[in-house]
């Protein structure tokens, strides 16, 4: 059983789908518990899907969690969702329970996750309990960091970190993770190997374009507007610039961008062939979400990263700076005071990316397959093996 909750973007759900399908292809019987709304183009082929009442974030600051009708969740909603989750757990009786992001995030869902962990501990046929977390986490206070480590040490047998420790270690964004070093296993970055398959026409789609992406789009408006303003300031001003808005960009903003289209500007809502566009383009401009960076590494694309950053979101900035310091991508940060993305700074980063020497990245991208292999090899006889986990 694989639990995943996405709230604002689509990155968590996309990574979970790649992992779950790799698990299924390796021979595991997988049920995916999805706590957010369905997203077109992201499925869980070969897996059972258990939808909980969907929750989303009210805004980029996660000021509130909303239900399917857009209302703040209340105790009755929490109770109903918890009951559904525990019923599904008891019916499925998993050999392995994988929980994505918690306790390193999703604190708002402790109301159901802590009872789920307690149910797993109390089960007669106790499952292995495995954490699944990306390469970097949002930096919190030392007190919160210690709480995360305590929960991980108490309730989880292993924590799978979906990154390459030669590039970025979890302790860099969560120093308190040193206390659970015996639990941490690095899988490598999670890439979708199917994105390497070319079809007729794929070799020309997006050729010589500049591809501007903003992930799901919920917080993408500033980057899209900055890219339009930066275009005439770069040597790529005569190339086609393709803006991919994402499914969560407010419809009014996308419509406004379409109305103001100029020659050489293309505005797309979403592209299922984004990996092909990235492979063929002359340059990518994007945020620094986990899946975006992995796609760029897999495509071998020259890239400018403009990380989304706020008081509650710091992991993109750390990831972007890490890859920029390795000379693999360029970076431009929003103005610290205003949050504005300055077009001249973006244009300068474009020039830097185009002038940089092309180098192989050497980053391990086999995280999905490595995760599936690890789970498949967990022994039945030592189910929940606390001694093996160091507890």
C-alpha positions in Angstrom: 0.0 0.0 0.0 1.5 3.3 -1.1 0.0 6.5 0.4 0.5 9.8 -1.5 -1.0 13.3 -0.8 -0.5 16.2 -3.3 -1.8 19.6 -2.3 -0.5 22.4 -4.6 1.5 21.1 -7.5 1.6 17.8 -9.2 5.2 16.7 -8.5 4.4 14.4 -5.6 1.7 12.6 -7.6 3.9 12.3 -10.7 6.9 10.8 -8.8 4.5 8.4 -7.0 3.1 7.2 -10.3 6.6 6.4 -11.6 7.5 4.6 -8.4 4.2 2.7 -8.2 4.4 1.5 -11.8 8.0 0.4 -11.3 6.8 -1.6 -8.3 4.0 -3.2 -10.3 6.3 -4.1 -13.2 8.7 -5.7 -10.7 5.9 -8.1 -9.6 4.5 -6.3 -6.5 0.7 -6.1 -6.0 0.3 -2.3 -5.4 -2.7 -0.3 -4.1 -2.1 3.4 -4.3 -4.0 5.6 -1.8 -4.4 9.1 -3.4 -5.5 12.0 -1.2 -5.7 14.7 -3.8 -7.7 15.3 -7.0 -7.0 13.3 -10.2 -4.6 14.9 -12.7 -5.0 14.3 -16.4 -2.0 12.4 -17.8 -0.9 10.9 -14.5 -2.1 7.4 -14.0 -1.1 4.3 -12.0 -1.0 1.6 -14.7 -1.1 -1.9 -13.2 -2.0 -0.6 -9.7 -5.2 -0.5 -7.8 -6.2 3.1 -6.9 -7.9 4.0 -3.6 -9.1 7.6 -3.8 -9.7 9.3 -0.5 -11.9 12.4 -0.3 -9.7 14.9 -2.1 -7.8 17.7 -0.3 -6.0 20.7 -1.8 -4.1 23.7 -0.5 -5.9 27.0 -0.3 -2.9 28.9 -1.6 0.9 28.8 -2.1 1.3 29.5 1.6 -0.7 26.4 2.6 -2.8 28.7 4.8 -5.7 26.2 4.9 -6.6 22.7 3.5 -9.7 22.6 1.5 -12.1 19.7 0.7 -13.6 18.8 -2.7 -16.1 21.7 -2.5 -13.4 24.3 -1.7 -14.4 24.5 2.0 -11.9 24.4 4.9 -11.8 20.8 6.2 -13.4 20.2 9.6 -13.4 17.4 12.2 -16.2 15.5 10.5 -14.3 15.5 7.2 -11.1 14.3 9.0 -13.0 11.5 10.8 -14.7 10.3 7.6 -11.4 10.2 5.7 -9.5 8.5 8.6 -12.3 5.8 8.7 -12.0 5.2 5.0 -8.2 5.0 5.1 -8.2 2.5 8.0 -10.9 0.4 6.4 -8.8 0.1 3.2 -5.7 -0.7 5.2 -7.4 -3.5 7.0 -9.0 -4.9 3.8 -5.7 -4.9 1.9 -3.5 -6.1 4.7 -0.3 -5.0 3.0 3.1 -6.7 3.4 4.7 -3.3 2.9 3.2 0.2 3.7 5.0 3.1 1.9 4.2 6.6 3.1 5.2 9.4 0.8 6.7 12.6 2.4 5.5 12.2 6.0 7.0 12.9 8.6 9.2 15.3 6.5 6.1 17.1 5.3 2.3 16.7 5.3 2.1 17.5 9.0 -1.5 18.6 8.4 -2.4 15.0 7.7 -1.0 13.6 11.0 -4.7 13.1 12.0 -4.8 10.1 9.7 -1.2 9.1 9.2 -0.4 8.6 12.9 -3.4 6.3 13.3 -2.4 4.5 10.1 1.1 3.9 11.5 -0.4 2.7 14.8 -2.6 0.3 12.9 0.4 -1.0 11.0 2.3 -1.5 14.3 -0.6 -3.4 15.9 -1.5 -5.6 12.9 -1.2 -9.3 13.5 0.7 -9.6 10.2 2.8 -6.5 10.7 4.0 -4.8 7.5 7.3 -3.2 6.8 6.8 0.6 7.1 8.8 2.5 4.6 9.1 6.3 4.1 9.5 7.8 0.7 11.0 11.3 0.5 12.6 13.5 -2.3 16.2 14.6 -2.2 15.6 17.9 -0.3 12.9 19.0 2.2 11.6 22.4 3.3 13.8 23.7 6.0 12.0 24.0 9.4 13.1 25.0 12.9 15.5 22.7 14.7 12.6 21.7 17.0 10.5 20.6 14.0 13.5 18.8 12.5 14.0 16.8 15.7 10.3 16.0 15.7 10.6 14.7 12.1 13.6 12.5 13.1 11.8 11.2 16.2 8.7 10.1 14.3 10.9 8.5 11.6 13.0 6.6 14.2 9.9 5.5 16.1 7.5 4.4 13.4 9.5 3.7 10.2 11.8 0.7 9.4 13.5 2.5 6.5 13.4 5.9 4.8 14.0 5.8 1.0 15.5 9.1 -0.1 15.0 9.5 -3.8 18.2 11.3 -4.6 21.9 10.7 -5.3 24.0 11.2 -2.2 27.0 12.2 -4.4 24.9 15.2 -5.4 22.7 16.1 -2.5 22.2 14.5 0.9 19.1 14.8 3.0 21.1 16.2 5.9 21.9 19.3 3.9 18.3 20.5 4.2 17.5 18.5 7.4 20.6 18.4 9.6 18.6 16.4 12.2 18.4 13.5 9.8 21.9 12.6 11.1 20.0 11.0 14.0 18.3 8.5 11.6 21.3 7.7 9.4 20.8 4.0 10.1 17.3 4.3 8.5 18.3 6.2 5.3 18.7 4.5 2.0 19.3 6.5 -1.2 17.5 5.1 -4.2 18.8 7.6 -6.8 16.6 10.1 -8.7 13.3 8.8 -9.9 13.1 9.1 -13.7 10.5 7.8 -16.0 12.4 5.6 -18.5 9.5 5.5 -20.8 10.2 9.1 -21.7 13.2 7.9 -23.6 11.1 6.1 -26.2 10.9 8.0 -29.4 7.9 7.9 -31.8 7.6 9.1 -35.4 7.8 12.8 -35.5 9.4 13.1 -32.0 12.7 14.2 -33.5 11.3 17.4 -34.8 8.7 18.4 -32.1 10.0 21.5 -30.3 13.2 21.6 -32.3 15.2 24.8 -31.6 12.5 26.2 -29.4 12.8 27.7 -25.9 10.5 25.8 -23.6 9.2 27.6 -20.6 7.5 25.4 -18.0 6.0 26.0 -14.6 5.1 22.6 -13.4 1.5 22.4 -12.5 1.3 26.1 -12.8 -0.3 27.1 -9.5 2.5 29.6 -8.8 3.8 29.9 -12.4 2.5 33.3 -13.5 5.6 35.4 -12.5 7.9 33.1 -14.4 5.8 33.1 -17.5 5.5 36.9 -17.6 9.2 37.3 -16.9 10.1 35.0 -19.7 8.0 37.0 -22.2 9.8 40.2 -21.0 13.3 38.6 -21.1 12.9 37.1 -24.7 13.9 40.3 -26.6 16.9 40.7 -24.4 18.5 37.4 -25.4 20.2 36.0 -28.5 17.3 33.6 -28.8 14.8 36.4 -29.5 14.1 35.1 -33.0 13.4 31.5 -31.8 10.0 30.2 -30.9 9.3 30.5 -27.2 6.7 28.0 -26.1 5.0 28.7 -22.7 3.4 25.6 -21.1 1.0 26.9 -18.5 0.2 23.8 -16.5 -3.2 22.5 -15.4 -3.3 24.6 -12.3 -2.6 28.0 -13.7 -5.7 30.2 -13.2 -7.7 30.1 -16.5 -8.0 33.9 -16.7 -4.2 34.2 -16.7 -3.8 31.6 -19.4 -6.4 33.3 -21.5 -4.7 36.7 -21.1 -1.4 35.2 -22.2 -3.1 33.7 -25.3 -4.8 37.0 -26.1 -1.4 38.8 -26.0 0.4 36.2 -28.1 3.0 37.7 -30.5 4.8 36.2 -33.4 7.2 33.6 -32.1 5.3 33.0 -28.9 3.2 29.9 -28.4 1.0 29.3 -25.3 0.1 25.7 -24.5 -2.1 24.6 -21.6 -0.3 21.2 -21.2 1.9 18.9 -23.3 2.0 15.2 -22.8 5.1 15.1 -24.9 7.1 17.5 -22.7 10.0 15.1 -22.4 10.3 15.2 -26.2 10.1 19.0 -26.3 12.9 19.2 -23.7 15.1 16.8 -25.6 14.8 18.8 -28.8 14.7 22.4 -27.5 17.6 24.8 -27.6 17.0 25.8 -24.0 14.6 25.2 -21.1 13.5 27.8 -18.6 11.6 26.3 -15.6 11.1 26.2 -11.9 13.3 23.7 -9.9 10.8 21.1 -8.9 12.1 17.6 -8.4 10.4 16.0 -11.5 11.4 19.0 -13.7 15.1 18.7 -12.8 15.1 15.0 -13.3 13.5 15.4 -16.8 16.1 18.0 -17.7 18.9 15.6 -16.6 17.4 12.8 -18.6 17.0 15.0 -21.7 20.5 16.5 -21.4 19.0 20.0 -22.0 20.7 23.3 -21.4 18.5 24.9 -18.6 17.9 27.9 -16.5 16.2 27.2 -13.2 14.1 29.9 -11.5 13.2 28.2 -8.2 9.9 28.9 -6.5 10.7 30.0 -3.0 8.7 31.3 -0.1 8.8 31.0 3.7 7.1 27.6 3.4 8.9 26.4 0.3 12.8 26.3 0.3 13.6 23.0 -1.2 13.5 24.2 -4.9 16.1 26.9 -4.2 18.5 24.5 -2.5 18.1 22.0 -5.3 18.7 24.6 -7.9 21.8 26.0 -6.3 23.2 22.5 -5.8 22.9 21.7 -9.6 24.1 25.2 -10.5 27.2 24.8 -8.4 28.0 21.6 -10.2 27.9 23.5 -13.5 24.9 21.5 -14.8 22.3 24.3 -14.9 22.1 28.0 -14.6 20.0 29.7 -11.9 18.3 33.0 -11.4 16.5 33.8 -8.1 13.6 36.1 -7.5 14.3 39.4 -5.8 14.6 38.7 -2.1 12.6 41.8 -1.1 9.8 41.8 -3.7 9.7 38.3 -5.0 9.9 39.7 -8.5 11.7 37.8 -11.3 13.7 40.5 -13.1 13.7 40.0 -16.9 17.3 41.4 -17.3 18.6 38.8 -14.7 16.7 36.1 -16.5 18.1 37.1 -19.8 21.6 37.1 -18.3 21.1 33.5 -17.0 20.0 32.5 -20.5 23.2 33.8 -21.9 25.2 31.9 -19.2 23.4 28.7 -20.0 24.1 29.0 -23.7 27.7 29.8 -23.1 28.4 27.0 -20.6 30.4 24.0 -21.8 28.3 20.8 -22.3 29.3 18.2 -19.7 27.9 14.9 -18.7 26.0 15.0 -15.4 26.8 11.6 -13.9 23.7 11.7 -11.7 22.1 8.3 -11.0 18.5 8.3 -12.4 17.5 4.7 -11.6 15.6 5.5 -8.5 12.3 3.9 -9.5 13.8 0.6 -10.4 16.1 0.6 -7.3 13.1 1.3 -5.1 11.1 -1.6 -6.6 14.1 -4.0 -6.2 14.6 -3.0 -2.5 10.9 -3.5 -1.7 10.7 -6.8 -3.5 13.7 -8.1 -1.5 12.3 -7.4 1.9 12.0 -10.7 3.7 8.7 -12.2 4.6 10.1 -13.9 7.7 11.4 -10.7 9.2 8.3 -8.6 8.4 8.6 -5.3 10.2 12.2 -6.3 11.1 12.9 -3.8 13.8 16.3 -5.3 14.7 17.4 -5.1 11.1 16.3 -1.5 11.0 18.3 -0.6 14.1 15.5 0.2 16.4 
